[in-house]
Amino acid sequence: MDCLFCAIVAKTIPAKILYENEHVLAFEDINPQAPSHVLIIPKQHIPTLNDLQANQIDLAGSLLYTAKHLAEQLGYAESGYRVVNNCKEDGGQAVYHLHLHLLGNRVFTWPPG
């Protein structure tokens, strides 16, 4: 399996899973950029945000709703958090499987850099 995140979905690579349903998986980032750094992915392989199709709008909404739900569970929904998607090389995407970064438990500045 060439895709790291597909291997995590298949459970052939371990991860600290925080949330899972039929379509979405969320797990702790192994290189955290904040005290709380969770990756939220579709279980279906979609390489980039550019590859998202019209028939996957509900899946995209599920990813965002999962971010909101986890921010509440992890205790920083009220104080604030950041949700990021990096798309392609210039956007900083390192793993070509669509994913959101949920970052919390610290103050973020703007612009992000």
C-alpha positions as CSV (number, residue, x, y, z in Angstrom):
1,M,0.0,0.0,0.0
2,D,1.6,3.3,-1.1
3,C,-0.6,5.7,0.8
4,L,0.4,6.1,4.5
5,F,-3.1,7.2,5.4
6,C,-4.8,4.3,3.6
7,A,-2.5,2.0,5.6
8,I,-3.7,3.7,8.8
9,V,-7.3,3.2,7.7
10,A,-6.5,-0.5,7.0
11,K,-4.9,-0.7,10.4
12,T,-1.7,-2.0,9.0
13,I,0.1,1.0,10.4
14,P,-0.7,1.9,14.0
15,A,-2.1,5.3,15.0
16,K,-3.7,6.8,18.1
17,I,-7.3,6.9,16.8
18,L,-9.5,9.5,18.4
19,Y,-12.6,9.1,16.3
20,E,-13.9,6.7,13.7
21,N,-17.1,6.2,11.8
22,E,-18.1,4.6,8.5
23,H,-16.5,7.4,6.4
24,V,-14.1,9.3,8.6
25,L,-11.0,8.5,10.7
26,A,-9.3,11.0,13.1
27,F,-5.9,10.3,14.7
28,E,-3.1,12.2,16.5
29,D,-0.4,13.7,14.2
30,I,3.0,12.1,14.9
31,N,4.7,15.5,14.3
32,P,2.4,17.9,16.2
33,Q,2.5,21.6,15.5
34,A,0.3,22.4,18.5
35,P,-0.4,20.8,21.9
36,S,-3.4,19.2,20.2
37,H,-2.9,18.2,16.6
38,V,-5.4,15.8,15.0
39,L,-5.5,14.6,11.4
40,I,-9.0,14.0,10.1
41,I,-9.3,12.0,6.9
42,P,-11.9,10.3,4.7
43,K,-11.5,6.6,4.7
44,Q,-11.9,6.7,0.9
45,H,-8.7,7.7,-0.8
46,I,-9.0,11.2,-2.3
47,P,-5.5,12.6,-3.1
48,T,-6.1,16.3,-2.7
49,L,-8.9,18.8,-2.2
50,N,-8.8,19.4,-6.0
51,D,-9.9,15.8,-6.4
52,L,-13.1,16.2,-4.4
53,Q,-16.1,15.5,-6.5
54,A,-19.7,17.0,-6.3
55,N,-21.0,13.7,-5.1
56,Q,-18.6,13.8,-2.1
57,I,-20.0,17.1,-0.6
58,D,-21.6,15.2,2.3
59,L,-18.2,13.6,3.0
60,A,-16.5,17.0,3.0
61,G,-19.1,18.2,5.5
62,S,-18.5,15.1,7.7
63,L,-14.8,16.0,7.8
64,L,-15.6,19.6,9.1
65,Y,-18.2,18.3,11.5
66,T,-15.7,15.9,12.9
67,A,-13.3,18.7,13.5
68,K,-16.0,20.6,15.4
69,H,-17.0,17.5,17.4
70,L,-13.4,16.7,18.4
71,A,-12.6,20.3,19.4
72,E,-15.6,20.0,21.8
73,Q,-14.4,16.6,23.1
74,L,-10.8,17.8,23.5
75,G,-12.0,20.9,25.4
76,Y,-10.9,23.8,23.2
77,A,-14.0,24.6,21.2
78,E,-14.9,27.6,23.4
79,S,-11.4,29.1,23.4
80,G,-10.8,28.5,19.7
81,Y,-8.9,26.3,17.3
82,R,-7.6,26.1,13.8
83,V,-8.6,23.8,10.9
84,V,-6.2,23.6,8.0
85,N,-6.1,21.9,4.6
86,N,-2.9,21.9,2.6
87,C,-3.4,21.3,-1.1
88,K,-0.6,20.2,-3.4
89,E,3.1,21.0,-3.2
90,D,2.9,24.8,-3.0
91,G,0.1,24.5,-0.3
92,G,2.4,22.4,1.8
93,Q,0.7,19.0,1.4
94,A,3.0,16.2,2.4
95,V,0.7,13.2,2.3
96,Y,-1.5,12.9,-0.9
97,H,-4.6,11.7,0.9
98,L,-7.1,14.5,1.6
99,H,-6.9,15.5,5.3
100,L,-7.7,18.3,7.7
101,H,-5.4,19.4,10.5
102,L,-7.3,20.2,13.7
103,L,-4.9,22.3,15.9
104,G,-5.8,23.5,19.4
105,N,-4.7,24.3,23.0
106,R,-2.5,27.3,21.9
107,V,-3.0,30.8,20.5
108,F,-2.5,31.1,16.7
109,T,-1.4,34.1,14.8
110,W,-2.3,35.4,11.4
111,P,-1.0,35.2,8.7
112,P,-0.1,31.5,9.3
113,G,3.2,31.6,7.3
